């Protein structure tokens, strides 16, 4: 499935604009929710393959937007360190924790219940990203977050 994300990652220079990172994170979060929610109901292996093709709209967009957001909020002299910490957390610590916790959760809930839990977590992440985006826009409109950058 990783190859499905290659076109999205490759084309990111077209849709990635500075200041739009939070909106893209919300967009990717919605597709994570949709992907996991649809996985609850799909029982056919071919259908599940098509659902998993939504990977195009999840990981590559989320990760690209996270890196861009990091570059925007971290001072220039700390950008390399910030990117290293992001990679360590994103691929290291969170990968270990998610693999362990995901395996534990799957053992407890089995297939459909597992996807219900993933759907609930990704829906809460999507709602949180919308709240964060709204708070950022309100703060920017009030002048508190400065910069004049679009979100």
C-alpha positions, 0 to 999 in steps of 0.5 A: 500500500505504500506505493499508493502514497508515492504520487501524493508525496511526489505532487505535494509541491502543488498542494502544499502552501505555507500556512495551510498545514493545519487545514491539510492535517485536518483533511488527512485526519478526516480520511484516516477516520473515513478509512477506518470507519469503512474498514468496519463494514467491508468484509470482502478482501478486494473491497478492503484493498480499495478502502486501503487505497485511501492511504493516498490521502492519509499518511503522505499528506499528514506527514508532509503537512507536519514537516511544513508546520514544523518548519513554520513554527521552529526558529531557523537555527533549530529546524534540523533539530526539530526535523530530527525530533519529529522523525524520532517521535513519528517513526521511532517512539510512536511506532513502537508504542503504536505497534505494541498498543495496536497489537494489544488492542487487536487481541482484545477487540478482534477485527471489527471492534478494532476498527471501531476503536480506530475510527473513534480515535481518528474521529477525535483526532479529526475533531481536535484538528478542526478545533485547533484550526478554528482556534488558530484562525480566531487568534490570527484574526484577533492578531494574537498569533501574528504573521498574516499567514493563511491557514 
